[in-house]
Every structure is written in structure tokens, then in C-alpha cells.
């Protein structure tokens, strides 16, 4: 029983040291977060109708991804600085 408790204590100490190391590591500086918009948010942002949205979607080279059957568009690819 005593050996088991000592072993558990060693494991817990090791876990705490690892957590401290993780917390002390410098965090990377993040760039601006990617913002993904669905078609309703894009139409509201650009103040355009649904038909204009589809026309601009054909012409523009917007980055898009699909999640669970819904398409999302990268805001920075829609609005270019």
C-alpha cells in the first residue's frame, strides 16, 4: 500500500512539472484570426441581394470551405484591403 501511494505521488509530481513547463512556454503571437462568414452574413456585410451574391461568387475568387453541408467564405478574401 505504501509503495502504491509513493508511486502515485511520483506520477502526480511529474504531471505537475509537465503542466508548469507547458504554462511557462512562450505563446506564439497570433495573426488576426480568420473569420468565416456564411452567405447571409456576406450579403449583409456587402449589402447585396442573394442574386448579386451568387453572381459575385462566380466572378470572385473567394476562399471557401464546407462544414456539415454549409459553405463558409473567408472574410479577408471577400474584402481586400
C-alpha positions in Angstrom: 0.0 0.0 0.0 2.8 2.4 0.9 4.6 1.7 -2.4 1.4 2.3 -4.3 1.0 5.7 -2.6 4.6 6.7 -3.2 4.2 5.7 -6.9 1.0 7.8 -7.2 2.8 10.7 -5.6 5.7 10.5 -8.1 3.2 10.4 -11.0 1.4 13.4 -9.7 4.6 15.3 -9.2 5.6 14.5 -12.8 2.3 15.7 -14.1 2.5 18.9 -12.2 6.0 19.6 -13.6 4.8 19.0 -17.1 1.9 21.3 -16.6 4.3 24.0 -15.3 6.5 23.6 -18.3 3.6 24.0 -20.7 2.4 27.1 -18.9 5.9 28.6 -18.9 6.5 28.1 -22.7 6.2 31.3 -24.7 3.0 31.6 -26.5 3.2 32.3 -30.3 2.0 35.7 -31.4 -1.2 35.1 -33.3 -2.0 36.8 -36.5 -5.5 38.2 -37.0 -8.0 35.3 -36.7 -9.6 34.0 -39.8 -13.2 35.0 -39.9 -15.5 32.7 -41.9 -18.9 34.0 -43.0 -22.0 32.2 -44.4 -23.9 33.6 -47.3 -26.3 35.5 -45.2 -23.5 37.3 -43.4 -21.8 38.0 -46.7 -24.9 39.5 -48.2 -25.4 41.7 -45.0 -21.8 42.8 -45.0 -21.7 43.7 -48.7 -25.3 45.0 -48.6 -26.3 43.0 -51.7 -29.1 40.7 -52.7 -28.9 36.9 -52.9 -28.7 37.0 -56.7 -25.9 39.5 -56.6 -24.2 37.2 -54.1 -24.2 34.3 -56.5 -23.0 36.5 -59.4 -20.1 37.8 -57.3 -19.4 34.2 -56.1 -18.9 33.1 -59.7 -16.6 36.0 -60.6 -14.7 36.4 -57.4 -12.0 34.1 -56.1 -13.3 33.7 -52.6 -11.8 31.1 -50.3 -14.5 28.8 -49.2 -14.9 25.7 -47.0 -17.8 23.4 -46.4 -18.8 22.3 -42.9 -21.8 20.0 -42.4 -23.2 20.9 -45.8 -23.0 24.7 -45.3 -20.5 26.8 -47.2 -18.5 29.5 -45.5 -16.3 32.2 -47.1 -13.2 33.8 -45.8 -13.8 37.4 -44.9 -10.4 38.5 -46.0 -10.8 37.0 -49.4 -14.1 38.9 -49.9 -13.0 42.3 -48.6 -9.5 43.0 -49.9 -7.6 45.8 -48.2 
